[in-house]
Amino acid sequence: MTDPNSADRHASAVAKLGTSGIAYRDVAHPEAVSANLAWWDADADAYHDTHGEFLGDADFVWCPEGLTEEQAHLLGDVANADVLEVGCGSAPCSRWLTGQGARVVGFDLSAGMLRHAVSGNRRTGLRPALVQADAHHIPFADASFDIACSAFGAIPFVPDVLSVFREIARVLRPGGRWVFSTTHPMHWIFPDDPGPNGLTVTQPYFDRTPYVEVDGEGRATYVEYHRTVGDYVRALGAAGFRLDDLVEPEWPQGHTRVWGQWSPLRGKFFPGTAIFSCVKQS
């Protein structure tokens, strides 16, 4: 989530989009796509100014806690595998995978984020294919990939997660892996504050009403969806996946970076990230 009233890195996007407040209301697919496309296009430069060094040009960082794929090995052996990155952003994960010998396609909704991905490809000489697409309508043939992955890409921002999981299952081969990280559902019960105020419960865990930032006319400028752990598990099963593991990265000793609501203070008490590791059943 973002805070449209704070003087932080989001200020330029907030000003450009006319964001003036926060609402909790239902948001259907067309409005969500329009809002989040505009948001990530507007925020792309500031996002990379703030987080680019931490994410790297060609590294696979799963979460603000700093867990990398090189440490976690959640995807298995990727050499010679066909890999799809869902919501690739500037594509550092796709470039890391390419460097490990995978054949990689990364897609993202935002042209602004993909512009940074193209620049990263040029800088590194690692060139995964890049596509602009909506996760609800993945533009690839059935059974095209061995692995699909997403590091906070797309999943928190889609209104129909079951539809997206079914699309991912469609493009995976039998036995293919699907691993994604997202905001831990527990985070939603606390204010979006990395400090002491962020340790007090204010929202019901079972309230799934989307978090929406709006302009002066009430139009959405940013949308993020809350789901419980059980919601994710049931949707994965309904889409034909077997959940093999749920990783909740602990806050590392000596890690001092604050990223949005992620902080050493909050990380000491509860998880900020959930990583779901799944296999498409034959």
Secondary structure by P-SEA (a helix, b strand, c coil): cccccccccaaaaaaaacccccccccccaaaaaaaaaaaaaaaaaaaaaccccccccccccccccccccccccccccccccbbbbccccccaaaaaaaaacccbbbbbccaaaaaaaaaaaaacccccccccccccccccccccccbbbbccccccccccaaaaaaaaaaaccccbbbbbcccccccccccccccccccccccccccccbbbbbcccccccbbbbbbcaaaaaaaaaaaccccccccccccccccccccccccaaaaaccccbbbbbbbbcc
